[in-house]
Amino acid sequence: EDQVTQSPEALRLQEGESSSLNCSYTVSGLRGLFWYRQDPGKGPEFLFTLYSAGEEKEKERLKATLTKKESFLHITAPKPEDSATYLCARGIREKLTFGTGTRLTIIP
Amino acid sequence: DGGITQSPKYLFRKEGQNVTLSCEQNLNHDAMYWYRQDPGQGLRLIYYSQIVNDFQKGDIAEGYSVSREKKESFPLTVTSAQKNPTAFYLCASRRTGANEKLFFGSGTQLSVL
């Protein structure tokens, strides 16, 4: 069974201070790696899907990368509106394992 | 706009009571899911349905029941057998194909009175 671990649990950054969130997993093999953003009291919102080691995807200030055992969500020059909990999940169809999330706070 | 609608936003359950959470989608997706979210834990799968009139237990199905009579609807009943029902419940549907991903509703917070 895949174990998905996200770190750090919480991260506070000054506006404009770039950083990375980590998502590591234990089971190799062909399955998707998904990143979601979740605002308080709301459902997760899809950000990225990655399938192959070396794959990268970008959206505004976010870039997701994938290796054989982990994924990083890089956030460049973040703004206060980027504050949210970022979830990663790995698997396929109903066999998704979610991490516990990284709560990101961007301080103006 | 296409999407998933969950209702109610907040729900309170009394001891011994069954409650039903509504989930409706107009995305024309075949697969639908119910997840439970507790503080400090990852989302856990309760039930899923890949097609009308068929559904399967997920990892934590005990104390819950579902139906899938229409493609658009996948209601979840939290029965009195679920002894720890307080959680945030999320309904999702899945788009298949090259960009397979889950679309989530806005959630229902269930609390026990």
Boltz contact constraints between the chains, C-beta under 6 A:
constraints:
  - contact:
      token1: [A, 42]
      token2: [B, 106]
      max_distance: 6.0
  - contact:
      token1: [A, 43]
      token2: [B, 90]
      max_distance: 6.0
  - contact:
      token1: [A, 43]
      token2: [B, 104]
      max_distance: 6.0
  - contact:
      token1: [A, 43]
      token2: [B, 105]
      max_distance: 6.0
  - contact:
      token1: [A, 43]
      token2: [B, 106]
      max_distance: 6.0
  - contact:
      token1: [A, 43]
      token2: [B, 107]
      max_distance: 6.0
  - contact:
      token1: [A, 44]
      token2: [B, 104]
      max_distance: 6.0
  - contact:
      token1: [A, 46]
      token2: [B, 101]
      max_distance: 6.0
  - contact:
      token1: [A, 49]
      token2: [B, 101]
      max_distance: 6.0
  - contact:
      token1: [A, 94]
      token2: [B, 48]
      max_distance: 6.0
  - contact:
      token1: [A, 98]
      token2: [B, 42]
      max_distance: 6.0
  - contact:
      token1: [A, 98]
      token2: [B, 43]
      max_distance: 6.0
  - contact:
      token1: [A, 99]
      token2: [B, 42]
      max_distance: 6.0
  - contact:
      token1: [A, 100]
      token2: [B, 42]
      max_distance: 6.0
